[in-house]
Amino acid sequence: MIDFACKKFDLDEVIKCVLGLSKSEFRLLKFLSEQDTRFTTEELSKKLKLDKSTIQRSVKKLHERNLVTRSQINQTVGGYIFLYKIKNKENIKKIVNETLDNWVRTFEKRLSSW
Amino acid sequence: MIDFACKKFDLDEVIKCVLGLSKSEFRLLKFLSEQDTRFTTEELSKKLKLDKSTIQRSVKKLHERNLVTRSQINQTVGGYIFLYKIKNKENIKKIVNETLDNWVRTFEKRLSSW
């Protein structure tokens, strides 16, 4: 927990808030951020014990938000599957840092007219 | 109210927290920060509707913390009274700004090992 202005903050909660993610979207992002592999939605569903539709909605959102990469694998039996992987962890941290800085600037602006 | 990491902050609450003041100490500081005059504890007690002993404890703390100035006025009848005035509002803002920056640095340090 991090103390900020006499309130307690959990780092994960702050990142989730900055990125505007739901609980399951953030769980998924966090899981992928700790791995260096690509996963199918099936695998993610098993690993995270979340139903497949939740995983599918979540990876869609993370992909749209440019937080994960998606690669298409064509199957010999026909059709294809998608594999998901964290995109750029350093970039995610950069976004969080920039947002934190902006928030503090808001404080300082308000403080200047105190 | 200021939004920071999905929590709401009141600017006064943040300043009170940074300076480590109690509710009545902060009320007193805020009152003095809005005036350009010197006040006796008697006057402060009336203005803020706080009993004299609370005012006396509060000005003592604010004076020790270097937030208010105290000047001594000798009375013709003998004895003396103290007058209190806000010290340097810009300096208070500087302290708050620096503390906010330090808090954010703590976040960023923790984030770097995320």
gemmi code that builds the backbone of each chain (N, CA, C; Angstrom):
import gemmi

chains = {
    "A": [
        ("MET", (0.836, -1.203, 0.000), (0.000, 0.000, 0.000), (0.873, 1.256, 0.000)),
        ("ILE", (0.445, 2.259, -0.741), (1.188, 3.507, -0.819), (0.338, 4.602, -0.184)),
        ("ASP", (0.963, 5.424, 0.633), (0.251, 6.508, 1.286), (0.282, 7.753, 0.406)),
        ("PHE", (-0.877, 8.318, 0.147), (-0.930, 9.576, -0.601), (-1.997, 10.446, 0.036)),
        ("ALA", (-1.570, 11.582, 0.571), (-2.489, 12.539, 1.198), (-3.412, 11.865, 2.210)),
        ("CYS", (-2.807, 11.055, 3.081), (-3.545, 10.394, 4.163), (-4.585, 9.385, 3.683)),
        ("LYS", (-4.456, 8.947, 2.441), (-5.285, 7.827, 1.981), (-4.344, 6.727, 1.520)),
        ("LYS", (-4.822, 5.483, 1.627), (-4.003, 4.335, 1.246), (-4.322, 3.930, -0.192)),
        ("PHE", (-3.277, 3.648, -0.949), (-3.466, 3.226, -2.337), (-2.753, 1.913, -2.582)),
        ("ASP", (-3.412, 1.063, -3.337), (-2.812, -0.171, -3.792), (-2.335, 0.108, -5.224)),
        ("LEU", (-1.074, -0.208, -5.502), (-0.512, 0.118, -6.815), (-1.359, -0.459, -7.959)),
        ("ASP", (-1.787, -1.726, -7.795), (-2.615, -2.350, -8.830), (-3.906, -1.562, -9.075)),
        ("GLU", (-4.520, -1.092, -7.992), (-5.764, -0.324, -8.117), (-5.521, 0.970, -8.899)),
        ("VAL", (-4.348, 1.579, -8.676), (-4.016, 2.829, -9.365), (-3.842, 2.567, -10.865)),
        ("ILE", (-3.116, 1.495, -11.198), (-2.889, 1.164, -12.611), (-4.226, 0.863, -13.300)),
        ("LYS", (-5.051, 0.060, -12.625), (-6.396, -0.282, -13.139), (-7.208, 0.999, -13.383)),
        ("CYS", (-7.123, 1.932, -12.457), (-7.861, 3.200, -12.578), (-7.338, 4.036, -13.741)),
        ("VAL", (-6.005, 4.155, -13.837), (-5.398, 4.954, -14.912), (-5.808, 4.406, -16.276)),
        ("LEU", (-5.774, 3.074, -16.416), (-6.071, 2.462, -17.706), (-7.578, 2.295, -17.930)),
        ("GLY", (-8.357, 2.599, -16.923), (-9.819, 2.501, -17.053), (-10.293, 1.085, -17.312)),
        ("LEU", (-9.703, 0.121, -16.582), (-10.043, -1.287, -16.813), (-10.974, -1.832, -15.733)),
        ("SER", (-11.758, -2.850, -16.109), (-12.586, -3.547, -15.125), (-11.682, -4.516, -14.356)),
        ("LYS", (-12.256, -5.136, -13.325), (-11.493, -6.066, -12.489), (-10.910, -7.218, -13.317)),
        ("SER", (-11.760, -7.824, -14.157), (-11.265, -8.973, -14.918), (-10.284, -8.549, -16.018)),
        ("GLU", (-10.519, -7.385, -16.627), (-9.576, -6.887, -17.642), (-8.206, -6.652, -16.999)),
        ("PHE", (-8.226, -6.083, -15.795), (-6.943, -5.831, -15.140), (-6.264, -7.131, -14.722)),
        ("ARG", (-7.046, -8.107, -14.231), (-6.460, -9.409, -13.849), (-5.745, -10.034, -15.036)),
        ("LEU", (-6.399, -9.939, -16.179), (-5.855, -10.498, -17.407), (-4.563, -9.762, -17.801)),
        ("LEU", (-4.610, -8.449, -17.762), (-3.428, -7.649, -18.105), (-2.275, -8.000, -17.168)),
        ("LYS", (-2.587, -8.091, -15.885), (-1.549, -8.379, -14.892), (-0.934, -9.765, -15.146)),
        ("PHE", (-1.800, -10.740, -15.428), (-1.308, -12.089, -15.727), (-0.374, -12.055, -16.941)),
        ("LEU", (-0.823, -11.398, -18.007), (-0.005, -11.335, -19.230), (1.295, -10.556, -18.996)),
        ("SER", (1.226, -9.558, -18.113), (2.428, -8.747, -17.858), (3.520, -9.548, -17.154)),
        ("GLU", (3.122, -10.663, -16.535), (4.101, -11.490, -15.809), (4.627, -12.651, -16.657)),
        ("GLN", (4.132, -12.751, -17.903), (4.524, -13.858, -18.774), (5.210, -13.304, -20.026)),
        ("ASP", (5.994, -14.174, -20.619), (6.620, -13.737, -21.861), (6.128, -14.577, -23.047)),
        ("THR", (4.977, -15.194, -22.845), (4.449, -16.129, -23.844), (3.140, -15.610, -24.440)),
        ("ARG", (2.743, -16.248, -25.540), (1.453, -15.933, -26.148), (0.427, -16.965, -25.676)),
        ("PHE", (-0.790, -16.547, -25.495), (-1.835, -17.442, -24.998), (-3.091, -17.372, -25.861)),
        ("THR", (-3.771, -18.513, -25.958), (-5.094, -18.501, -26.598), (-6.116, -18.104, -25.518)),
        ("THR", (-7.307, -17.737, -25.956), (-8.347, -17.379, -24.969), (-8.706, -18.601, -24.120)),
        ("GLU", (-8.640, -19.765, -24.736), (-8.912, -21.035, -24.033), (-7.937, -21.202, -22.856)),
        ("GLU", (-6.657, -21.013, -23.141), (-5.624, -21.140, -22.106), (-5.808, -20.095, -21.005)),
        ("LEU", (-6.105, -18.874, -21.435), (-6.295, -17.793, -20.458), (-7.482, -18.087, -19.551)),
        ("SER", (-8.529, -18.616, -20.137), (-9.721, -18.968, -19.373), (-9.390, -19.989, -18.281)),
        ("LYS", (-8.581, -20.993, -18.646), (-8.186, -22.013, -17.666), (-7.269, -21.439, -16.594)),
        ("LYS", (-6.243, -20.702, -17.039), (-5.249, -20.148, -16.109), (-5.895, -19.209, -15.083)),
        ("LEU", (-6.803, -18.383, -15.578), (-7.365, -17.343, -14.698), (-8.694, -17.758, -14.072)),
        ("LYS", (-9.161, -18.968, -14.426), (-10.461, -19.445, -13.924), (-11.573, -18.410, -14.162)),
        ("LEU", (-11.581, -17.900, -15.386), (-12.647, -16.964, -15.793), (-13.317, -17.584, -17.018)),
        ("ASP", (-14.637, -17.419, -17.134), (-15.297, -18.065, -18.269), (-14.860, -17.439, -19.593)),
        ("LYS", (-14.992, -18.243, -20.654), (-14.443, -17.840, -21.949), (-15.003, -16.531, -22.486)),
        ("SER", (-16.296, -16.266, -22.212), (-16.876, -15.024, -22.747), (-16.271, -13.799, -22.048)),
        ("THR", (-15.981, -13.949, -20.756), (-15.332, -12.834, -20.031), (-13.938, -12.596, -20.603)),
        ("ILE", (-13.212, -13.706, -20.828), (-11.862, -13.584, -21.399), (-11.937, -12.933, -22.776)),
        ("GLN", (-12.899, -13.390, -23.582), (-12.999, -12.843, -24.940), (-13.293, -11.338, -24.934)),
        ("ARG", (-14.214, -10.941, -24.076), (-14.523, -9.513, -23.958), (-13.285, -8.740, -23.473)),
        ("SER", (-12.583, -9.353, -22.511), (-11.426, -8.668, -21.911), (-10.266, -8.512, -22.889)),
        ("VAL", (-9.927, -9.589, -23.607), (-8.806, -9.459, -24.559), (-9.163, -8.472, -25.674)),
        ("LYS", (-10.447, -8.468, -26.069), (-10.898, -7.519, -27.095), (-10.614, -6.088, -26.622)),
        ("LYS", (-11.011, -5.805, -25.390), (-10.807, -4.458, -24.827), (-9.308, -4.129, -24.726)),
        ("LEU", (-8.518, -5.086, -24.209), (-7.074, -4.841, -24.064), (-6.394, -4.646, -25.413)),
        ("HIS", (-6.894, -5.378, -26.398), (-6.326, -5.253, -27.748), (-6.679, -3.887, -28.351)),
        ("GLU", (-7.950, -3.496, -28.204), (-8.386, -2.184, -28.703), (-7.603, -1.060, -28.040)),
        ("ARG", (-7.286, -1.269, -26.752), (-6.577, -0.231, -25.998), (-5.066, -0.288, -26.252)),
        ("ASN", (-4.677, -1.186, -27.159), (-3.281, -1.250, -27.566), (-2.351, -1.769, -26.447)),
        ("LEU", (-2.918, -2.558, -25.531), (-2.138, -3.061, -24.396), (-1.625, -4.478, -24.632)),
        ("VAL", (-2.278, -5.210, -25.553), (-1.810, -6.561, -25.909), (-1.710, -6.682, -27.429)),
        ("THR", (-0.843, -7.606, -27.850), (-0.750, -7.870, -29.284), (-1.567, -9.126, -29.584)),
        ("ARG", (-2.079, -9.211, -30.789), (-2.850, -10.378, -31.200), (-2.219, -10.942, -32.461)),
        ("SER", (-1.899, -12.231, -32.440), (-1.381, -12.837, -33.665), (-2.306, -13.984, -34.081)),
        ("GLN", (-2.455, -14.142, -35.382), (-3.392, -15.132, -35.919), (-2.635, -16.379, -36.351)),
        ("ILE", (-3.068, -17.520, -35.887), (-2.439, -18.785, -36.267), (-3.461, -19.583, -37.087)),
        ("ASN", (-3.109, -19.888, -38.338), (-4.021, -20.690, -39.161), (-3.870, -22.158, -38.792)),
        ("GLN", (-4.973, -22.848, -38.634), (-4.921, -24.248, -38.211), (-4.998, -25.176, -39.434)),
        ("THR", (-4.299, -26.316, -39.318), (-4.264, -27.255, -40.451), (-5.661, -27.786, -40.755)),
        ("VAL", (-6.490, -27.917, -39.711), (-7.871, -28.410, -39.895), (-8.794, -27.341, -40.483)),
        ("GLY", (-8.218, -26.162, -40.764), (-9.045, -25.049, -41.254), (-9.368, -24.106, -40.109)),
        ("GLY", (-9.680, -22.890, -40.462), (-9.958, -21.870, -39.433), (-8.675, -21.344, -38.822)),
        ("TYR", (-8.808, -20.539, -37.802), (-7.613, -19.961, -37.166), (-7.905, -19.679, -35.690)),
        ("ILE", (-6.830, -19.504, -34.946), (-7.000, -19.050, -33.558), (-6.134, -17.809, -33.331)),
        ("PHE", (-6.522, -17.058, -32.317), (-5.735, -15.871, -31.954), (-4.875, -16.172, -30.736)),
        ("LEU", (-3.680, -15.581, -30.737), (-2.802, -15.680, -29.571), (-2.553, -14.270, -29.045)),
        ("TYR", (-2.604, -14.138, -27.707), (-2.451, -12.808, -27.094), (-1.204, -12.750, -26.214)),
        ("LYS", (-0.581, -11.593, -26.221), (0.647, -11.391, -25.469), (0.690, -9.923, -25.015)),
        ("ILE", (1.309, -9.692, -23.892), (1.424, -8.295, -23.419), (2.208, -7.504, -24.462)),
        ("LYS", (1.823, -6.248, -24.682), (2.475, -5.507, -25.749), (3.796, -4.887, -25.305)),
        ("ASN", (3.713, -3.938, -24.438), (4.934, -3.226, -24.055), (4.744, -2.709, -22.639)),
        ("LYS", (5.286, -3.478, -21.707), (5.080, -3.154, -20.294), (5.631, -1.769, -19.953)),
        ("GLU", (6.769, -1.430, -20.539), (7.372, -0.122, -20.249), (6.461, 1.017, -20.706)),
        ("ASN", (5.759, 0.773, -21.810), (4.853, 1.794, -22.307), (3.659, 1.979, -21.367)),
        ("ILE", (3.192, 0.869, -20.809), (2.081, 0.933, -19.847), (2.512, 1.761, -18.629)),
        ("LYS", (3.723, 1.500, -18.151), (4.233, 2.255, -17.005), (4.344, 3.744, -17.327)),
        ("LYS", (4.732, 4.021, -18.577), (4.871, 5.412, -19.009), (3.511, 6.121, -18.966)),
        ("ILE", (2.479, 5.426, -19.452), (1.125, 6.006, -19.435), (0.715, 6.316, -17.988)),
        ("VAL", (0.989, 5.347, -17.095), (0.602, 5.528, -15.686), (1.360, 6.721, -15.081)),
        ("ASN", (2.658, 6.769, -15.334), (3.473, 7.877, -14.830), (2.956, 9.231, -15.314)),
        ("GLU", (2.651, 9.302, -16.594), (2.177, 10.568, -17.162), (0.851, 10.995, -16.530)),
        ("THR", (-0.029, 10.003, -16.317), (-1.324, 10.326, -15.707), (-1.138, 10.800, -14.276)),
        ("LEU", (-0.258, 10.119, -13.530), (0.029, 10.543, -12.153), (0.537, 11.978, -12.140)),
        ("ASP", (1.439, 12.279, -13.058), (1.980, 13.645, -13.141), (0.877, 14.665, -13.438)),
        ("ASN", (-0.008, 14.305, -14.359), (-1.118, 15.215, -14.678), (-2.018, 15.464, -13.484)),
        ("TRP", (-2.273, 14.399, -12.729), (-3.116, 14.545, -11.540), (-2.481, 15.508, -10.541)),
        ("VAL", (-1.168, 15.355, -10.364), (-0.478, 16.224, -9.408), (-0.479, 17.664, -9.901)),
        ("ARG", (-0.332, 17.847, -11.222), (-0.395, 19.205, -11.784), (-1.751, 19.845, -11.460)),
        ("THR", (-2.841, 19.049, -11.516), (-4.175, 19.556, -11.187), (-4.209, 20.054, -9.746)),
        ("PHE", (-3.635, 19.261, -8.848), (-3.535, 19.660, -7.441), (-2.799, 20.988, -7.327)),
        ("GLU", (-1.658, 21.061, -7.999), (-0.799, 22.231, -7.851), (-1.462, 23.493, -8.424)),
        ("LYS", (-2.237, 23.284, -9.494), (-2.955, 24.412, -10.080), (-3.988, 24.946, -9.079)),
        ("ARG", (-4.703, 24.001, -8.469), (-5.720, 24.394, -7.486), (-5.063, 25.033, -6.260)),
        ("LEU", (-3.927, 24.496, -5.894), (-3.217, 24.985, -4.722), (-2.717, 26.419, -4.937)),
        ("SER", (-2.346, 26.754, -6.185), (-1.777, 28.078, -6.442), (-2.794, 29.181, -6.155)),
        ("SER", (-4.104, 28.876, -6.243), (-5.092, 29.907, -5.943), (-5.672, 29.732, -4.534)),
        ("TRP", (-5.008, 28.932, -3.718), (-5.472, 28.736, -2.323), (-5.259, 29.997, -1.515)),
    ],
    "B": [
        ("MET", (-13.583, 19.372, -5.241), (-12.989, 18.043, -5.114), (-12.065, 17.752, -6.292)),
        ("ILE", (-10.938, 17.111, -6.003), (-9.978, 16.775, -7.046), (-9.921, 15.249, -7.159)),
        ("ASP", (-9.926, 14.767, -8.379), (-9.874, 13.332, -8.611), (-8.419, 12.878, -8.702)),
        ("PHE", (-8.067, 11.877, -7.921), (-6.719, 11.309, -8.017), (-6.842, 9.793, -7.868)),
        ("ALA", (-6.461, 9.088, -8.922), (-6.497, 7.619, -8.915), (-7.848, 7.082, -8.435)),
        ("CYS", (-8.932, 7.631, -9.031), (-10.290, 7.168, -8.727), (-10.724, 7.403, -7.280)),
        ("LYS", (-10.026, 8.293, -6.587), (-10.513, 8.714, -5.272), (-10.680, 10.232, -5.310)),
        ("LYS", (-11.620, 10.714, -4.487), (-11.905, 12.146, -4.461), (-11.111, 12.806, -3.329)),
        ("PHE", (-10.529, 13.941, -3.632), (-9.770, 14.674, -2.618), (-10.281, 16.098, -2.499)),
        ("ASP", (-10.344, 16.542, -1.264), (-10.655, 17.923, -0.983), (-9.315, 18.617, -0.751)),
        ("LEU", (-9.083, 19.747, -1.433), (-7.780, 20.410, -1.342), (-7.403, 20.728, 0.105)),
        ("ASP", (-8.379, 21.244, 0.875), (-8.112, 21.563, 2.285), (-7.657, 20.334, 3.063)),
        ("GLU", (-8.290, 19.204, 2.797), (-7.922, 17.959, 3.492), (-6.479, 17.563, 3.163)),
        ("VAL", (-6.083, 17.795, 1.907), (-4.717, 17.455, 1.485), (-3.704, 18.352, 2.208)),
        ("ILE", (-3.995, 19.649, 2.259), (-3.078, 20.584, 2.933), (-2.968, 20.223, 4.414)),
        ("LYS", (-4.111, 19.966, 5.039), (-4.161, 19.561, 6.454), (-3.319, 18.310, 6.688)),
        ("CYS", (-3.423, 17.370, 5.770), (-2.667, 16.115, 5.863), (-1.172, 16.359, 5.707)),
        ("VAL", (-0.801, 17.143, 4.691), (0.620, 17.418, 4.437), (1.256, 18.084, 5.653)),
        ("LEU", (0.539, 19.044, 6.230), (1.102, 19.803, 7.355), (0.935, 19.059, 8.685)),
        ("GLY", (0.213, 17.956, 8.658), (0.018, 17.159, 9.876), (-0.739, 17.911, 10.958)),
        ("LEU", (-1.802, 18.621, 10.538), (-2.558, 19.430, 11.499), (-3.871, 18.779, 11.889)),
        ("SER", (-4.346, 19.114, 13.089), (-5.664, 18.661, 13.523), (-6.703, 19.555, 12.857)),
        ("LYS", (-7.979, 19.185, 13.034), (-9.067, 19.941, 12.419), (-9.052, 21.409, 12.871)),
        ("SER", (-8.923, 21.635, 14.184), (-8.975, 23.019, 14.676), (-7.705, 23.784, 14.307)),
        ("GLU", (-6.558, 23.116, 14.298), (-5.320, 23.788, 13.877), (-5.433, 24.234, 12.418)),
        ("PHE", (-6.022, 23.365, 11.603), (-6.158, 23.738, 10.193), (-7.178, 24.860, 10.007)),
        ("ARG", (-8.282, 24.803, 10.757), (-9.298, 25.879, 10.675), (-8.674, 27.217, 10.978)),
        ("LEU", (-7.826, 27.210, 12.006), (-7.136, 28.429, 12.421), (-6.170, 28.903, 11.330)),
        ("LEU", (-5.388, 27.990, 10.798), (-4.440, 28.343, 9.732), (-5.179, 28.916, 8.529)),
        ("LYS", (-6.277, 28.271, 8.177), (-7.054, 28.720, 7.016), (-7.615, 30.124, 7.262)),
        ("PHE", (-8.147, 30.323, 8.451), (-8.674, 31.647, 8.795), (-7.572, 32.700, 8.666)),
        ("LEU", (-6.422, 32.437, 9.285), (-5.311, 33.407, 9.242), (-4.804, 33.618, 7.815)),
        ("SER", (-4.858, 32.555, 7.003), (-4.344, 32.651, 5.631), (-5.212, 33.589, 4.783)),
        ("GLU", (-6.445, 33.824, 5.242), (-7.364, 34.688, 4.484), (-7.352, 36.139, 4.989)),
        ("GLN", (-6.553, 36.394, 6.025), (-6.505, 37.728, 6.621), (-5.093, 38.292, 6.490)),
        ("ASP", (-5.042, 39.618, 6.552), (-3.721, 40.229, 6.513), (-3.426, 40.958, 7.837)),
        ("THR", (-4.150, 40.565, 8.862), (-4.053, 41.266, 10.149), (-3.477, 40.344, 11.220)),
        ("ARG", (-3.074, 40.946, 12.339), (-2.626, 40.180, 13.500), (-3.800, 40.030, 14.471)),
        ("PHE", (-3.891, 38.914, 15.137), (-5.007, 38.649, 16.051), (-4.514, 38.170, 17.414)),
        ("THR", (-5.245, 38.530, 18.443), (-4.969, 37.956, 19.768), (-5.704, 36.613, 19.845)),
        ("THR", (-5.340, 35.787, 20.811), (-6.034, 34.491, 20.966), (-7.501, 34.729, 21.318)),
        ("GLU", (-7.745, 35.797, 22.067), (-9.118, 36.184, 22.437), (-9.964, 36.425, 21.170)),
        ("GLU", (-9.416, 37.223, 20.262), (-10.128, 37.540, 19.022), (-10.344, 36.280, 18.176)),
        ("LEU", (-9.306, 35.455, 18.104), (-9.410, 34.222, 17.312), (-10.482, 33.313, 17.891)),
        ("SER", (-10.527, 33.253, 19.211), (-11.516, 32.426, 19.887), (-12.940, 32.869, 19.510)),
        ("LYS", (-13.158, 34.180, 19.486), (-14.489, 34.709, 19.125), (-14.795, 34.464, 17.651)),
        ("LYS", (-13.833, 34.801, 16.791), (-14.035, 34.679, 15.336), (-14.338, 33.242, 14.926)),
        ("LEU", (-13.588, 32.310, 15.508), (-13.709, 30.910, 15.073), (-14.666, 30.103, 15.949)),
        ("LYS", (-15.203, 30.750, 16.974), (-16.110, 30.062, 17.913), (-15.469, 28.781, 18.459)),
        ("LEU", (-14.212, 28.931, 18.863), (-13.501, 27.809, 19.486), (-13.058, 28.278, 20.873)),
        ("ASP", (-13.069, 27.396, 21.859), (-12.718, 27.874, 23.199), (-11.246, 28.279, 23.261)),
        ("LYS", (-10.943, 29.146, 24.243), (-9.611, 29.754, 24.306), (-8.477, 28.741, 24.430)),
        ("SER", (-8.731, 27.661, 25.183), (-7.643, 26.688, 25.381), (-7.322, 25.966, 24.062)),
        ("THR", (-8.349, 25.702, 23.247), (-8.118, 25.091, 21.920), (-7.301, 26.045, 21.050)),
        ("ILE", (-7.705, 27.330, 21.059), (-6.980, 28.339, 20.276), (-5.532, 28.426, 20.750)),
        ("GLN", (-5.343, 28.431, 22.058), (-3.984, 28.568, 22.587), (-3.098, 27.385, 22.191)),
        ("ARG", (-3.650, 26.182, 22.303), (-2.898, 24.988, 21.884), (-2.604, 25.047, 20.374)),
        ("SER", (-3.604, 25.517, 19.626), (-3.461, 25.538, 18.161), (-2.431, 26.571, 17.695)),
        ("VAL", (-2.495, 27.789, 18.244), (-1.506, 28.793, 17.809), (-0.097, 28.365, 18.221)),
        ("LYS", (0.009, 27.714, 19.376), (1.320, 27.226, 19.843), (1.896, 26.252, 18.805)),
        ("LYS", (1.072, 25.319, 18.377), (1.508, 24.337, 17.384), (1.876, 25.012, 16.054)),
        ("LEU", (1.012, 25.919, 15.599), (1.280, 26.605, 14.319), (2.548, 27.463, 14.406)),
        ("HIS", (2.776, 28.040, 15.585), (3.972, 28.858, 15.768), (5.219, 27.978, 15.786)),
        ("GLU", (5.152, 26.863, 16.492), (6.277, 25.913, 16.532), (6.587, 25.383, 15.131)),
        ("ARG", (5.531, 25.195, 14.342), (5.700, 24.663, 12.991), (6.102, 25.749, 11.999)),
        ("ASN", (6.306, 26.954, 12.524), (6.799, 28.049, 11.688), (5.773, 28.505, 10.639)),
        ("LEU", (4.493, 28.315, 10.958), (3.443, 28.671, 10.001), (2.821, 30.030, 10.318)),
        ("VAL", (2.964, 30.467, 11.571), (2.470, 31.798, 11.943), (3.569, 32.566, 12.682)),
        ("THR", (3.466, 33.887, 12.634), (4.419, 34.723, 13.387), (3.725, 35.163, 14.682)),
        ("ARG", (4.525, 35.394, 15.708), (3.975, 35.851, 16.985), (4.687, 37.138, 17.374)),
        ("SER", (3.935, 38.174, 17.663), (4.573, 39.409, 18.143), (4.020, 39.734, 19.526)),
        ("GLN", (4.909, 40.279, 20.359), (4.530, 40.562, 21.743), (4.215, 42.048, 21.904)),
        ("ILE", (3.076, 42.358, 22.494), (2.680, 43.755, 22.731), (2.632, 43.959, 24.253)),
        ("ASN", (3.469, 44.869, 24.739), (3.434, 45.163, 26.174), (2.249, 46.080, 26.464)),
        ("GLN", (1.538, 45.786, 27.527), (0.348, 46.578, 27.851), (0.682, 47.647, 28.894)),
        ("THR", (-0.002, 48.801, 28.783), (0.273, 49.911, 29.723), (-0.059, 49.493, 31.153)),
        ("VAL", (-1.055, 48.620, 31.312), (-1.457, 48.149, 32.652), (-0.491, 47.098, 33.191)),
        ("GLY", (0.543, 46.796, 32.416), (1.485, 45.736, 32.829), (1.140, 44.455, 32.098)),
        ("GLY", (2.110, 43.573, 32.019), (1.907, 42.311, 31.292), (1.983, 42.530, 29.783)),
        ("TYR", (1.693, 41.509, 29.044), (1.779, 41.627, 27.579), (0.783, 40.659, 26.929)),
        ("ILE", (0.519, 40.908, 25.689), (-0.291, 39.955, 24.923), (0.453, 39.582, 23.638)),
        ("PHE", (0.092, 38.412, 23.103), (0.682, 37.972, 21.842), (-0.294, 38.222, 20.696)),
        ("LEU", (0.254, 38.567, 19.554), (-0.556, 38.720, 18.348), (-0.041, 37.723, 17.301)),
        ("TYR", (-0.978, 37.078, 16.612), (-0.606, 36.047, 15.640), (-1.031, 36.428, 14.230)),
        ("LYS", (-0.215, 36.055, 13.277), (-0.475, 36.400, 11.870), (0.102, 35.266, 11.006)),
        ("ILE", (-0.510, 35.023, 9.876), (0.013, 33.982, 8.973), (1.437, 34.379, 8.571)),
        ("LYS", (2.327, 33.372, 8.444), (3.720, 33.718, 8.170), (3.976, 33.959, 6.681)),
        ("ASN", (3.873, 32.924, 5.918), (4.222, 33.063, 4.512), (3.434, 32.011, 3.729)),
        ("LYS", (2.335, 32.477, 3.162), (1.419, 31.560, 2.473), (2.107, 30.844, 1.316)),
        ("GLU", (2.963, 31.585, 0.609), (3.648, 30.972, -0.539), (4.549, 29.828, -0.092)),
        ("ASN", (5.142, 30.005, 1.101), (6.015, 28.957, 1.618), (5.221, 27.706, 1.988)),
        ("ILE", (4.015, 27.911, 2.515), (3.134, 26.776, 2.857), (2.804, 26.000, 1.578)),
        ("LYS", (2.457, 26.743, 0.529), (2.140, 26.097, -0.757), (3.336, 25.313, -1.284)),
        ("LYS", (4.529, 25.876, -1.066), (5.750, 25.223, -1.533), (5.931, 23.875, -0.810)),
        ("ILE", (5.700, 23.899, 0.506), (5.823, 22.658, 1.294), (4.839, 21.611, 0.765)),
        ("VAL", (3.599, 22.049, 0.495), (2.570, 21.113, 0.015), (2.972, 20.555, -1.354)),
        ("ASN", (3.417, 21.436, -2.240), (3.852, 21.000, -3.572), (4.979, 19.977, -3.494)),
        ("GLU", (5.954, 20.255, -2.649), (7.099, 19.352, -2.525), (6.665, 17.984, -1.999)),
        ("THR", (5.730, 18.010, -1.029), (5.255, 16.739, -0.473), (4.488, 15.940, -1.528)),
        ("LEU", (3.644, 16.639, -2.296), (2.902, 15.976, -3.374), (3.877, 15.330, -4.359)),
        ("ASP", (4.919, 16.067, -4.713), (5.920, 15.535, -5.650), (6.603, 14.299, -5.069)),
        ("ASN", (6.923, 14.359, -3.776), (7.559, 13.193, -3.145), (6.649, 11.974, -3.160)),
        ("TRP", (5.356, 12.203, -2.907), (4.407, 11.094, -2.913), (4.352, 10.443, -4.294)),
        ("VAL", (4.345, 11.291, -5.314), (4.270, 10.753, -6.676), (5.555, 9.995, -7.018)),
        ("ARG", (6.685, 10.507, -6.545), (7.959, 9.784, -6.766), (7.877, 8.386, -6.150)),
        ("THR", (7.232, 8.269, -4.963), (7.073, 6.961, -4.312), (6.278, 6.010, -5.212)),
        ("PHE", (5.187, 6.542, -5.780), (4.384, 5.763, -6.716), (5.250, 5.283, -7.883)),
        ("GLU", (5.993, 6.227, -8.448), (6.752, 5.921, -9.657), (7.872, 4.910, -9.375)),
        ("LYS", (8.439, 4.982, -8.165), (9.473, 4.031, -7.783), (8.855, 2.628, -7.713)),
        ("ARG", (7.688, 2.555, -7.070), (7.010, 1.270, -6.942), (6.584, 0.746, -8.319)),
        ("LEU", (6.163, 1.670, -9.156), (5.693, 1.298, -10.487), (6.835, 0.741, -11.333)),
        ("SER", (8.042, 1.271, -11.135), (9.161, 0.848, -11.973), (9.479, -0.640, -11.791)),
        ("SER", (9.135, -1.196, -10.624), (9.391, -2.629, -10.432), (8.113, -3.463, -10.615)),
        ("TRP", (7.103, -2.846, -11.207), (5.838, -3.566, -11.464), (6.040, -4.624, -12.531)),
    ],
}
model = gemmi.Model(1)
for chain_id, residues in chains.items():
    chain = gemmi.Chain(chain_id)
    for i, (resn, *xyz) in enumerate(residues, 1):
        res = gemmi.Residue()
        res.name, res.seqid = resn, gemmi.SeqId(i, " ")
        for name, pos in zip(("N", "CA", "C"), xyz):
            atom = gemmi.Atom()
            atom.name, atom.element = name, gemmi.Element(name[0])
            atom.pos, atom.b_iso = gemmi.Position(*pos), 0.0
            res.add_atom(atom)
        chain.add_residue(res)
    model.add_chain(chain)
structure = gemmi.Structure()
structure.add_model(model)
structure.setup_entities()
